[in-house]
Amino acid sequence: MLLDDNTKEQIRAFFKDMKDPITLIYFPNESNPYNKDIWELLNEIKELSDKITIIQGEEGKEEEYEVKYKPAIVVKGKNKG
């Protein structure tokens, strides 16, 4: 577990009034030793709101989402992505 209870409550409060769902798309950098930690963090955030989905970006889709550097997290939703 990477997030403490206080931080989780702050994140819940931030997302509480979110009306539309979002998807967090994670594009890892295979040479980054923190890929596993980033994925774990995204999963912890996802658990704090039923309006958040996470997926791993597909190789070759970086240009579609204007990803120039990895690791990257794309926020896709009604008003984003």
N, C-alpha and C positions, 0 to 999 in steps of 0.2 A: 504494500500500500504506500503510495507516494504522497497522497494528500491527507493532511490532518483534518480533524473534525471541523475546526474553525474555518479552514479554507473551503471545505465542502459546503458549509452553510453559506458562505459568501457567494460561491458559484451558483448554488440553488437559488438564492435571492436574485442574482443577476439574470438567470434564465426564467424565473417564475412568470414574468409577464410576456414572455415570448409567445406570439400568436401562431406563427407558422413553423413547421419543422425545418431543420437544417441537416445537412450531411457534411461531416468533416471527412475530407479525402486526404489520406496521408500518403505522400510520395517519399519513401525512404531513400537514403543514400547508403548503398550496400557497404561502404567503407566506414560508415559512422558507427562507433561502438555503442551509441545510445539509442539505436533503433528500437530495441526491446523496451527500454524505459519510456520512450515517447509513445509507443503503442499502448503500454500499460497505463500511462497518464490519460490518453484519449479514452480508453475503456472506463477509467474511473470517472471522467467527466460525463461520458454517455450515461452512466448509471444514475446521474443526478437529475436527469430530465428525460421524460418519455418523448420529447420532441427532437432528440439528438440521435443521429445514426452515424456510425463511422465505417469507412471502408478503406481498403488499401488501394491506392491508385495503380492502374495498369501501366505496365511498361509501354512506352510509345504514346501515351495520352497526355504527356506533360505539355505539349504545345497547345492542345485543346484548352487547357486550363491556364495557359500562360505561365507555366512553371519554368523558371530559368535556372534555379539552384535547388538542390536537394540536400538535406531533407526539407520538405515543404508540407504545409497543411492548407488545403483549399477549403473555404467555407462556401457551400453551395446551398441555396435556398431560394425562396420567392424573390427576394431583393438582391441576392448575391449569387455569383456563379452562373 
